[in-house]
Amino acid sequence: MNTLAIREIADAAAEKTQAERAYRLIREEILSGALEAGLKLKIDMLRERFGIGAGPLREALARLVGDNLVQALGQRGFVVPPLSIQEAREIGDLRKLLEAEAIASSIPAGDVAWEERVITSYHRLERLETSENQGVAHLADWEVLNLTFHDALVSAAPSVWLLRLRSQMFKHHERYRRFSRKATAMTRDIHLEHRALMNAALDRDVATAVEVIRTHVQRTTDVVVEQLAGRL
């Protein structure tokens, strides 16, 4: 392989790394609200903000369009889409449906290793939710631990497609979860909801686990709808 070919491969790898970095940075700023709904995402603005080139930024934006976190405006660029009451309800309802089905099939199939995953992930989440670092500034950390706990609960479900669809909807729901947590960080004791969910799962009580997860997701939807309705 000649020097030019090696250099081209290295340049392509570097651009891919930059595109991944751009994706993570833009995604986090949309989820946190730093890039507000309705903001036009101009390449020049993003280059100045993140210090990343136009090519990787465009690749990241295209990927975020697929996540429904960025809206493409045809030839007019990209924009942060609005938070919508209708979308919050639709995503919440679909997440309730898929999460409940996944938990209901995971609990009976769970073995000792599954129980250990549930317990370990719960305790890591618990440490954050009961610490002084549970406020808005730590929502990104909370989201990672929250994802790990909910993934552990459904990890024994035998249907690959159910888990795939459930994971996709969990990801789409994140923007609304973050919005909800910012509104209720000091008032909603979500730790107790997670504890009830863990206890029902370990007790192999499918009916209770399904009821708890449905209520858990619905409370998030209710908070989002109330907050968004107050802005109208």
Buried (B, 14 or more C-beta within 10 A) or exposed (E): EEEEEEEEEEEEEEBEEBBBBBBEBBBBBBBBBEBEBEBEBBBEEBBEBBEBBEEBBBBBBBBBBEBEBBBEEEEEBBBBBEBBBEBBBEBBBBBBBBBBBBBBBBBEEBEEEBBEBBBEBBEBBBEBBEEEEBEBEBBEEBBEBBBBBBBBBBBBBEBEEBBEBBBBBBEBBBBBBBBBBBBBBEEBEBBEBBBBBBBBBBEEBBEBBBBBBBEBBBBBBBBBBEBBEEEE
